[in-house]
Amino acid sequence: MSAPREIAGRYELDRRLGAGGMSTVFLARDSVLERPVAVKLLAEHLSDDEAFVARFRREALAAAKLQHPNIVQVFDSGEDEPSGRHFIVMEYVNGPSCADLLRETPELGIEQTVDIVRGACHGLDYAHRAGVVHRDVKPGNLLMSDETSSVKLADFGIAKAAEQTRITQVGAVLGTAAYLSPEQATGEEAGPASDIYSLGVCAYQFLAGRLPYEYSSLTELALKQQSDQVEPIARFRPDVPPALDMAIRRCLERDPALRYASAIEMAAALDGGLHGDEPRTAPFQTASTQMLGEDATQALPRTTALPRREQPTYAPAAPPAQPRERRPQQQKKKRGGGGARFVALLLILLLAGVAVALLVSGGGGGYTNINAGNSKDQASDLIQYVRDHRK
């Protein structure tokens, strides 16, 4: 079935901008606001999947709340009743995607790469703080605006909406497998650290002209992600500053906790790496570090990148602060408490001795009141009593 000419009685479709397994994007004109927009039409077979449609609506609503210069704005979404097609109306970005740039040249400029990734980091950081994870960061979703000369992230929420649908059940891969984080490749939930990994793959590819791992199957990719070390970018492009090389490879740590603490810290690390610096950043907070509390997290040093084939090393945490000096009354009280316990123990032993002495002597009379007074007086009286009854 061909695409309709008009959507929701308002958006007039013009030409196709791109297509994928889940949707087709058209350049359109908003006849109400008289401006160009991009309209994404979901594939027809997805309309029959009620679970997907429900998730799609929720994710489209979440994406529509994101308003940032480095994120493609979502204007509208819904179902076109005449055609039965579900749609999203987005900001039209007049410019190529980074995938288009890579088709023109296998490598991008060093400063150009840092500019692109920096902008994407700012967009991701804003989304992550709003509780939204992209889950499908790849060159095709990094759009370059000719008007503002900035990068804009597209397709927030689409990968999330498609999870557990019949598409994934038949083994199709959402997005491009090479950009999936190791945790995503093994079926775990994607988080902000997953977006950082995916953006790190993009940065690596922009500079090295190749992906971090070469693979012929998803199984091979997953195995390499778990066992192989990423080759330094300098091996393929010697003019890349070593600090920048290391900063990018930090994003590709297989353990999410060893990547950057946030996308904004990733941006700072790449900026520093471009100029030969190695800014220090904290590891990503995981559930375990959060359970230990804020102090435990702050004890970890802030480093940017890790040398190849080396595990991260952390400087020892600062020694704990010395306890405040107790007041004389507190010290006296503490010493007194210990003495009281000692005297009580002595009383028990002496009472046992008294019992034995009485049994041996056969006498039971003349028992004086040794329960009167304080502990020291009681002990003195008891000792004297034992001495008096030894004979």
Secondary structure, 3 states (H helix, E strand, C coil): CCCCCEECCCEEEEEEEEECCCEEEEEEEECCCCEEEEEEEECHHHHHCHHHHHHHHHHHHHHHCCCCCCECCEEEEEEECCCCEEEEEEECCCCCEHHHHHHHCCCCCHHHHHHHHHHHHHHHHHHHHCCCCCCCCCHHHEEECCCCCCEEECCCCHHHHCCCCHHHHCCCCCCCHHHCCHHHHCCCCCCHHHHHHHHHHHHHHHHHCCCCCCCCCHHHHHHHHHHCCCCCHHHCCCCCCHHHHHHHHHCCCCCHHHCECCHHHHHHHHHHHHCCCCCCCCECCCHHHHHHCHHHHHCCCCCCCCCCCCCCCCCCCCCCCCCCCCCHHHHHHHHHHHHHHHHHHHHHHHHHHHHHHHHHHCCCCCCCCCCCCCHHHHHHHHHHHHHHCCC
